[in-house]
Amino acid sequence: MVQLVCGHSGSGKTMRMIEMANKTMDSIQGKMVFLEANNRHIFDLDYRIRYINTKEFGLTNADQFQGFVCGLIATDYDVELVYIDGLYKIAQAGMENLETVVNRLDYLSEKFNVSFIMSVNHVEEEIPESLKNRIIK
């Protein structure tokens, strides 16, 4: 399953996702990964959550991002939940790529039983109708 945390830049999406991740850590069986395009929040997360600064890997588009996520899952079959903070910063992808990225993550989610929670810099009204049922309120 792929879920979206929506809101404009500076609206608290990152802190909301950090709180969600920390609260969820004790209730999952597998491992959790938090992807972000910097190291700003590394100490805000539970030490058991694998934190990855995606800027260190030089991702420049949505295809590279998908390959990166595939590699994450391929190297550790215990990954159960992946938080993706700042899709547009990580994958250099805008609203025009959102549905494609979600569809690719959906495939991985179903095939490998991994859930994804991703922040996007748009309010709910700006999200395509086909993705509105994925928004975490």
PyMOL commands that set and color helices and strands:
alter all, ss='L'
color gray80, all
select helices_A, chain A and resi 13-27+54-57+62-75+87-91+95-112+124-126+129-134
alter helices_A, ss='H'
color red, helices_A
select strands_A, chain A and resi 2-6+31-36+50-53+79-85+115-120
alter strands_A, ss='S'
color yellow, strands_A
deselect
rebuild
show_as cartoon
